[in-house]
Amino acid sequence: MRYLVPLAAAVAASIAAHPAAAMTPGQAACPGQLAAKTLGPMLAKEMMEYKAGQAQNPAIAQAVKQVLDICIKREKVSADQEDAYTTYIISRVSHDDLSRQLGAMKVPTVIIDRVFGLGLGLRNPTPDQITEDQFNALVKELASAGVKIDSLPEDAMTMMGAYVAVTGEMYRDMALVS
């Protein structure tokens, strides 16, 4: 785990080429149950501030590895699925925290999910599949729902973009959960 964000991107590409075996419900739930409350905010911040070539944060790498080691053992994740499961852990924990942060801003993630097609069995776009028209549609729908876009914190749109990216990744990883 040399770089978390590049690792997640590389593993996502690998998963697309070689689908992971079906995750059990326990494997899907484990990261959310075990991750320290500080890991989500650290991952979200790292993603939103990441610059190409940036070295990983050792505290984040260690926290992800702790969750990974426990979940692999407890939920019997096979060794050949470790990289894919690492990506799932990063996306799941990030998703949970970004959902919490957006909720605190009164931004309904259900609207984001609908506009971008996020969810089990849905489109779950990768970042390169997201269009400016979709973000314009999101702004329009949020305004219709009473969200005062101009009153949101400066990084709110970046946070929404990160939410779309990690949520899509999370659901792509969960697509085979039975």
Backbone torsions as a table, in degrees:
resi	resn	phi	psi	omega
1	MET	NA	75.9	-177.2
2	ARG	-79.8	-45.1	178.1
3	TYR	-134.1	123.1	-176.4
4	LEU	-67.0	-51.7	-176.0
5	VAL	-66.3	-49.1	176.5
6	PRO	-61.7	-35.6	178.1
7	LEU	-61.7	-46.7	180.0
8	ALA	-59.7	-41.9	179.3
9	ALA	-66.0	-43.6	-179.4
10	ALA	-66.0	-42.3	179.5
11	VAL	-66.7	-37.9	177.5
12	ALA	-59.2	-41.9	178.0
13	ALA	-65.7	-39.9	178.5
14	SER	-65.3	-39.7	179.9
15	ILE	-64.3	-40.4	178.8
16	ALA	-60.7	-36.0	-179.0
17	ALA	-80.7	-31.7	-177.3
18	HIS	-134.4	91.1	-176.1
19	PRO	-55.3	142.5	178.9
20	ALA	-75.2	157.0	173.6
21	ALA	-67.8	161.4	-177.0
22	ALA	-61.2	132.7	174.6
23	MET	-82.9	143.0	173.8
24	THR	-82.4	162.3	175.5
25	PRO	-57.6	-35.8	178.5
26	GLY	-65.4	-40.6	177.3
27	GLN	-64.2	-38.5	179.6
28	ALA	-67.8	-37.5	-175.7
29	ALA	-83.8	-27.0	-172.1
30	CYS	-51.5	-51.0	-177.4
31	PRO	-59.4	-40.2	179.7
32	GLY	-66.6	-29.4	-179.9
33	GLN	-79.0	-32.0	-171.8
34	LEU	-100.8	-25.7	-174.2
35	ALA	-62.9	135.1	175.2
36	ALA	-60.9	147.5	-178.8
37	LYS	-60.1	-19.6	-179.9
38	THR	-85.5	-18.0	-175.3
39	LEU	-68.0	-44.8	-179.5
40	GLY	-56.6	-52.4	178.3
41	PRO	-60.9	-35.8	178.5
42	MET	-66.7	-43.3	179.1
43	LEU	-64.4	-44.5	-179.4
44	ALA	-61.2	-45.2	179.9
45	LYS	-63.4	-43.4	-179.9
46	GLU	-60.5	-42.7	180.0
47	MET	-65.3	-43.2	-176.2
48	MET	-73.2	-23.3	-178.2
49	GLU	-107.3	2.3	-174.5
50	TYR	-61.7	138.3	174.3
51	LYS	-126.8	140.0	-178.0
52	ALA	-49.1	133.9	178.2
53	GLY	84.9	-2.5	-177.9
54	GLN	-66.8	135.1	177.4
55	ALA	-70.3	150.5	179.5
56	GLN	-70.2	157.8	174.9
57	ASN	-85.9	116.4	-176.8
58	PRO	-59.3	-33.4	179.3
59	ALA	-65.3	-39.6	178.8
60	ILE	-68.0	-46.3	-179.7
61	ALA	-58.0	-43.1	-179.7
62	GLN	-66.6	-41.8	-179.9
63	ALA	-65.2	-41.7	177.5
64	VAL	-64.3	-43.0	-179.9
65	LYS	-62.4	-38.2	178.2
66	GLN	-62.4	-45.6	178.3
67	VAL	-63.7	-45.1	-179.8
68	LEU	-57.7	-50.2	-177.1
69	ASP	-60.0	-44.0	-179.1
70	ILE	-68.4	-46.6	-178.0
71	CYS	-65.5	-39.0	178.5
72	ILE	-60.3	-45.3	-178.8
73	LYS	-70.5	-49.7	-175.6
74	ARG	-66.3	-40.3	-173.5
75	GLU	-102.5	7.7	175.1
76	LYS	54.5	53.1	175.0
77	VAL	-80.7	129.6	-177.1
78	SER	-70.3	154.3	-177.9
79	ALA	-59.7	-35.3	-179.1
80	ASP	-73.2	-8.6	178.0
81	GLN	-104.8	4.3	-175.5
82	GLU	-59.6	-44.3	-179.8
83	ASP	-64.3	-44.8	179.0
84	ALA	-62.9	-39.5	-179.5
85	TYR	-70.6	-33.2	175.0
86	THR	-60.3	-44.8	177.8
87	THR	-61.5	-42.1	178.3
88	TYR	-60.4	-45.0	-179.4
89	ILE	-59.3	-47.5	-179.1
90	ILE	-61.2	-45.9	-178.4
91	SER	-69.3	-40.1	-178.3
92	ARG	-64.7	-49.2	-178.1
93	VAL	-66.5	-39.6	176.9
94	SER	-64.3	-45.3	177.9
95	HIS	-55.8	-48.5	-177.1
96	ASP	-60.2	-42.3	-179.6
97	ASP	-72.0	-43.0	178.9
98	LEU	-63.4	-36.1	175.0
99	SER	-59.8	-44.4	179.5
100	ARG	-63.5	-46.5	-178.2
101	GLN	-64.6	-42.7	179.2
102	LEU	-66.7	-38.8	176.3
103	GLY	-60.5	-38.8	178.3
104	ALA	-64.8	-25.4	177.3
105	MET	-88.8	1.3	-177.7
106	LYS	67.7	30.8	175.1
107	VAL	-98.9	110.8	-178.1
108	PRO	-72.7	114.5	-179.3
109	THR	-66.4	-20.8	177.5
110	VAL	-60.8	-33.7	177.0
111	ILE	-70.0	-43.6	178.0
112	ILE	-60.2	-45.9	-180.0
113	ASP	-58.5	-44.2	-178.2
114	ARG	-66.4	-47.2	-177.6
115	VAL	-61.3	-39.5	-175.2
116	PHE	-98.2	-4.1	179.7
117	GLY	70.9	49.6	-179.1
118	LEU	-99.8	132.4	177.9
119	GLY	149.2	167.1	179.2
120	LEU	-58.5	128.7	177.8
121	GLY	75.9	4.1	180.0
122	LEU	-98.2	-172.2	-174.6
123	ARG	-62.0	-46.6	-179.8
124	ASN	46.0	68.5	-174.2
125	PRO	-66.2	152.4	171.5
126	THR	-84.1	162.5	-178.0
127	PRO	-53.9	-34.3	-179.0
128	ASP	-75.4	-8.4	178.4
129	GLN	-97.3	-1.3	-178.5
130	ILE	-87.1	132.8	-176.6
131	THR	-109.7	160.4	175.4
132	GLU	-63.5	-35.3	177.6
133	ASP	-60.6	-37.1	177.7
134	GLN	-66.2	-41.1	178.0
135	PHE	-66.3	-36.5	175.9
136	ASN	-64.4	-40.4	177.1
137	ALA	-64.5	-38.4	178.2
138	LEU	-62.1	-47.8	-179.8
139	VAL	-58.4	-43.4	180.0
140	LYS	-62.8	-46.7	-179.7
141	GLU	-67.3	-38.3	177.1
142	LEU	-64.0	-42.8	177.9
143	ALA	-61.5	-41.3	178.2
144	SER	-63.2	-28.7	178.9
145	ALA	-86.0	2.2	177.0
146	GLY	94.9	6.4	178.4
147	VAL	-78.7	125.7	178.6
148	LYS	-87.1	93.2	-174.9
149	ILE	-55.5	-41.8	-178.4
150	ASP	-67.4	-17.9	-178.4
151	SER	-93.7	-7.1	-179.3
152	LEU	-71.4	155.1	176.1
153	PRO	-57.6	155.7	-176.4
154	GLU	-54.4	-36.5	-176.9
155	ASP	-92.1	11.6	-176.0
156	ALA	-61.5	-42.9	-179.5
157	MET	-68.5	-37.1	175.4
158	THR	-62.8	-41.0	178.7
159	MET	-63.7	-40.8	177.9
160	MET	-64.7	-38.8	176.8
161	GLY	-63.6	-42.7	177.2
162	ALA	-63.4	-40.3	178.0
163	TYR	-59.2	-46.5	179.9
164	VAL	-60.1	-45.6	-177.6
165	ALA	-63.4	-49.4	-176.4
166	VAL	-74.3	-32.1	179.2
167	THR	-69.5	-42.6	175.6
168	GLY	-58.6	-45.3	178.9
169	GLU	-62.1	-44.5	-179.2
170	MET	-59.3	-47.5	-178.8
171	TYR	-70.2	-33.6	175.0
172	ARG	-61.8	-40.2	178.4
173	ASP	-69.0	-33.5	-178.3
174	MET	-85.1	-7.6	-171.7
175	ALA	-52.8	-27.4	-176.0
176	LEU	-100.2	7.6	179.4
177	VAL	-66.5	128.6	-179.4
178	SER	-94.9	NA	NA
